[in-house]
Amino acid sequence: MSEIRVARPDDTDALYKVCLETADDGGDGTELFDDPQLVGHIFAAPYPIFEPSLAFVAEDGAGVGGYIIGALDTLAFGETLEREWWPKLRARYPLDGEYGEHDRRMVDLIHNPPPPPDVAYPGHPSHLHIDIVARMQGEGLGVRFMDTMFAALRAHGSPGVHLGVWARNTRAIGFYRHLGLTELTATDDFIIFGARF
């Protein structure tokens, strides 16, 4: 059984690795990206730095193999990244650089991060990301992770949380529905779920 704990600074490399190994709709995305850190720069690494009290990892004998990370206020978090995170990455990954298809999508997100969805406010201002590698799946870790994050968000006074998932990630969609999350909005490609506390 894996142990859930608060993320530490020395977990950074593991967070990048987990993010990459779950970047293909929950499956291993290692072969998709020329730069193995790109996806983690966006969806994993900044959270323990700027929201350390909302960053948790799961660890077993083989090391860290999952995380749940979040932001209390999505709008404020985005403003922090705009000041303190994106500028260095934009210099490192210029828009006019040459990138493969998947790397290009990540570089575009670095330069043009999407705003919070309209449905986030006022009821669901927090957001989260959860990723678990294959070896840790099927042991109930997802539910334990979500319970841990929901308790932390409640303790911080959040009224609710949202998260996004690609419509083709049917396993994740089934998991969120099983947990009782509400579908806030959906397109053919993307669904945003939410929960109130």
N, C-alpha and C positions, 0 to 999 in steps of 0.2 A: 504494500500500500504506500503510495507516495505521500509525502508530507507537504502541506501548504505552509508557506512562510512569507514574510514581507521580503520583497526584493532588496538585494544589497548592491552596492557599486560593482562588486566583483562578478555579478551575474550578467553584465552587459553583453559579453560575447555569446553567452547562452541565449539571451533574448534575441539577438540577431539570428542565431542558428535556428531557434524554434520558429521565428517569424518566416524565415526562408523555407523551412521544411513543412510549412502549412500554407504556403502562399498560392498554391494551385487549388483554390476552392476547398481548402482543408487538407489537401494532399501535398506531397513534396514538390516545391517549386524550384528546386536547385537547378534544374536544366533550363529553366525559363529565362534566367537573368545572367547577363554577362558580369555584372557587378553584384556579388552576393550580399552586399550590405544595403543596397538601395531600398529594398522594401522595408527593411528594419529601421532605416532612417526615418521613415514616415510613420509606420504603424506600431513601433515598439520602443525604440531607444529613448525618445524624449519623455515618456511617461514617468519612469522612476526618477528622472532628474527634476522634473517640474511638478509632479504630483506623487511624491514618494510614499505618502500614506495610503495611496490607492493603487499600489503596485504589488502584486503577489505572484509568487512562482510556486510550482510543484517540483519536488525533487525526490528522486529515488536513488537506488544504488548506482545507476548509470549517470546520474547528474540531473540537472534541470531539464525538464521535458515539456513544460507547459507554463503558461502565465495567464493572468487576468489583470488588465491594467485599465485605468480610467481617468477621467477628468471630472471634477465636481461641477464646473461651469464651462461648458463647451466654448462659449463665446470668449470668456476670459482666457481660457487655455490657448485658443487660437491667437489671441492678441499677444500672449507671452511668446509663443513660437515665432510670431512675426518679428518680434524684437530680438529674441535671443537664440533662435534655432535655425530658421530658414536662411538668414543672410549668408552664413558660412557655407551652407549647402548649395545655395544658388551660385556662389562663386566657384565652388568645386565642380558643379554640374551645370554649365551654361546651357541655355536653351538652344544655342546654335551648334552644340556639340553633336558628334555622331554616336548614335545609340541604336541598339537592337529594339525590336518592337516593344517588349515588355519593359525594358529599361526606360525607353522613351516615355511610356505612360507614367512611370514613377517620377521622372524628371519634370514632366508637365505638372504633376501634383505638387512638387516642391515649389515650383514657381507660381502655381495658381491653386492653392489649397481651397477646397470647396467650403463655403460657409455652412454653419449649422443648418440643418433642415428646418423649415418653418414649423413643423410639428413639434420641434424640441421645446419650444417655449410657449407658455410658461410652465407647463406641467412636467416636462422631461428634459431639464437642462443638462443633466450629467450624461456622459457616454462612456462606453467601455469597448474593449477588444479582448477576446478570449481565443487562445490557440493552444492546442494540445497535440503533441506528436503521436504517431501511431502506437508506439509501445505503451503509452499511458491511457489510451482510449479504452472504453468498455469497463472501467473500474469505478464509475460513478464520480470521477473527478470533476466533470463539467458541472454537475449539480453542486458539489462542494465549493467549487470556485465561485459560482453565482451566489450561493448563500453568503460566502465570505465577503464578496464585493457589495452585495445589497446591504449587509449589516454595516459595513464601513461607510457607505453612502448615507444610510439613515443616521448614523452617528455624527456625520458632518452636516446634517440638516437638509440633505437633498430631497426634493419632493418626488423625483422620478428620474429614470434613466432611459436612454435610447441607444440602439445599436443598428448597424446596417449589415445586410448580407446579400450576396449575389443570388439571384433567383435560381441559378443552376446548382447552388450548394444545398441540395435537398435534405441532406443529413442534418445540417445546422438548422435549417428551417423547422424540421420536425422536432428538434431538441427545444427550440425556443417556444414552439407551440405547446409542447408537452409541459414546459415550465409555467405556462399560462400567460406568457407575454402577449400583448395586444399588437396587432398589425396596425401601425399608425398610417402608413402610406405605402404604395407599391406601384412599380412600373413593370413592364415585361422583363426588365433586367435586374431590378434592385428592390429590396424590401427593407423598410425601417420598422423595427419592433420597439415597443416601449413597455415599461412597467412603472406603476406608481407605488409610492411607499406610504 
